[in-house]
Amino acid sequence: MNLPGAVKRYRRRLSKRFTKEIHRKQFNFYCDRDLIAIVRYMADKLEIPVYPLMEHIVQLGVHEIIVLEGDEASRDQLCRHLVRDHLLTPVTKPMSEPISRRLLQLRNAMDFLRLLESRNGPEEQKEIIRELVKKVRD
């Protein structure tokens, strides 16, 4: 018996079974081949179907854009970026795109929390926070 083939068939059958939900709709659009390859690669590495990963990526993008909704200057800058870098170009370079400020702030906050968790006691954690507050005030 070909075990990897059987596992793939079972996974495909489960994927088909759970994708036929009433509340999920397919959202077809033209997309850069490199982005498709990256998403498929990540889905394979995470051992999940492509659709939940893609849904998560779209959800993150929507939240990122909603944050800019109230700021007129940021919204205009986003519109220019979308037209210049996504609508008018035949190929996008996803790995060379700059990361948004909000994502950088989240990443820095997560790094800070990991740093605090790595310290042994609350006194060391308090000392790190005191040093940071002192640097911010200066």
C-alpha positions as CSV (number, residue, x, y, z in Angstrom):
1,M,0.0,0.0,0.0
2,N,1.3,3.4,-0.9
3,L,0.9,5.3,2.4
4,P,1.9,8.8,1.3
5,G,-0.5,8.6,-1.6
6,A,-3.3,7.4,0.7
7,V,-2.6,10.3,3.1
8,K,-2.7,12.8,0.3
9,R,-6.0,11.4,-1.0
10,Y,-7.5,11.4,2.5
11,R,-6.3,15.0,3.0
12,R,-7.8,16.0,-0.4
13,R,-11.1,14.4,0.5
14,L,-11.2,16.2,3.9
15,S,-10.3,19.5,2.2
16,K,-13.1,19.1,-0.3
17,R,-15.6,18.1,2.4
18,F,-14.9,21.2,4.6
19,T,-14.6,23.7,1.7
20,K,-18.2,23.2,0.7
21,E,-19.6,25.6,3.3
22,I,-22.4,27.9,2.6
23,H,-20.7,31.0,3.9
24,R,-17.5,30.7,1.9
25,K,-17.4,32.0,-1.6
26,Q,-14.7,31.8,-4.2
27,F,-13.0,35.1,-5.1
28,N,-11.4,34.8,-8.5
29,F,-8.9,37.4,-9.7
30,Y,-5.7,37.6,-11.6
31,C,-2.7,37.4,-9.4
32,D,1.1,37.4,-9.8
33,R,2.6,33.9,-10.3
34,D,5.3,34.5,-7.7
35,L,2.7,35.3,-5.1
36,I,0.8,32.1,-6.0
37,A,3.9,30.1,-5.7
38,I,4.8,31.6,-2.3
39,V,1.3,30.9,-1.0
40,R,1.4,27.3,-2.2
41,Y,4.9,26.9,-0.7
42,M,3.8,28.2,2.6
43,A,0.6,26.0,2.6
44,D,2.7,23.0,1.9
45,K,5.1,23.9,4.7
46,L,2.2,24.4,7.1
47,E,0.5,21.2,5.8
48,I,-2.8,23.0,5.3
49,P,-4.9,23.6,2.2
50,V,-4.3,26.9,0.3
51,Y,-7.7,28.5,1.0
52,P,-7.4,29.0,4.8
53,L,-3.9,30.5,4.4
54,M,-5.1,32.8,1.5
55,E,-8.2,33.8,3.6
56,H,-5.9,34.7,6.5
57,I,-3.6,36.7,4.2
58,V,-6.6,38.6,2.8
59,Q,-8.0,39.2,6.3
60,L,-4.7,40.7,7.4
61,G,-4.6,42.9,4.4
62,V,-8.1,44.1,5.0
63,H,-7.4,45.0,8.6
64,E,-4.3,46.8,7.5
65,I,-6.3,48.9,5.0
66,I,-9.1,49.6,7.4
67,V,-6.7,51.2,9.7
68,L,-5.8,53.7,7.0
69,E,-9.4,54.5,6.2
70,G,-9.7,57.5,8.5
71,D,-6.4,59.2,7.5
72,E,-6.8,61.0,4.2
73,A,-3.1,61.3,3.5
74,S,-2.4,57.6,4.1
75,R,-5.4,56.6,2.1
76,D,-4.2,58.7,-0.9
77,Q,-0.7,57.2,-0.5
78,L,-2.3,53.7,-0.5
79,C,-4.3,54.4,-3.6
80,R,-1.2,55.7,-5.4
81,H,0.7,52.5,-4.3
82,L,-2.1,50.2,-5.5
83,V,-2.3,51.9,-8.9
84,R,1.5,52.2,-9.4
85,D,2.7,48.9,-8.0
86,H,-0.2,46.6,-8.5
87,L,-2.5,47.8,-11.3
88,L,0.0,49.2,-13.8
89,T,2.8,46.6,-13.4
90,P,2.9,43.2,-15.0
91,V,4.8,41.6,-12.2
92,T,5.0,42.4,-8.5
93,K,8.0,41.7,-6.3
94,P,6.4,40.6,-2.9
95,M,9.7,40.1,-1.1
96,S,11.0,43.5,-1.9
97,E,7.9,45.4,-0.8
98,P,8.4,47.5,2.3
99,I,6.7,46.3,5.4
100,S,4.0,48.7,6.8
101,R,4.7,50.8,9.9
102,R,1.9,49.1,11.8
103,L,3.3,45.6,11.1
104,L,6.8,46.8,12.2
105,Q,5.3,48.1,15.4
106,L,3.5,44.7,16.0
107,R,6.7,42.9,15.3
108,N,8.7,45.1,17.7
109,A,6.1,44.6,20.4
110,M,6.2,40.8,20.0
111,D,10.0,40.9,20.2
112,F,9.8,43.0,23.4
113,L,7.3,40.5,24.9
114,R,9.6,37.6,24.1
115,L,12.5,39.5,25.7
116,L,10.5,40.0,28.8
117,E,9.5,36.4,28.9
118,S,13.1,35.2,28.6
119,R,14.1,37.0,31.8
120,N,14.1,35.0,35.0
121,G,12.2,37.2,37.4
122,P,10.0,40.2,37.7
123,E,12.8,42.4,39.0
124,E,14.8,41.9,35.7
125,Q,11.7,42.6,33.7
126,K,11.0,45.8,35.7
127,E,14.6,46.9,35.1
128,I,14.2,46.4,31.3
129,I,11.0,48.5,31.3
130,R,12.6,51.2,33.4
131,E,15.5,51.4,30.9
132,L,13.1,51.7,28.0
133,V,11.0,54.4,29.7
134,K,14.2,56.3,30.5
135,K,15.4,56.1,26.8
136,V,12.0,57.3,25.6
137,R,12.0,60.3,27.9
138,D,15.5,61.3,26.7
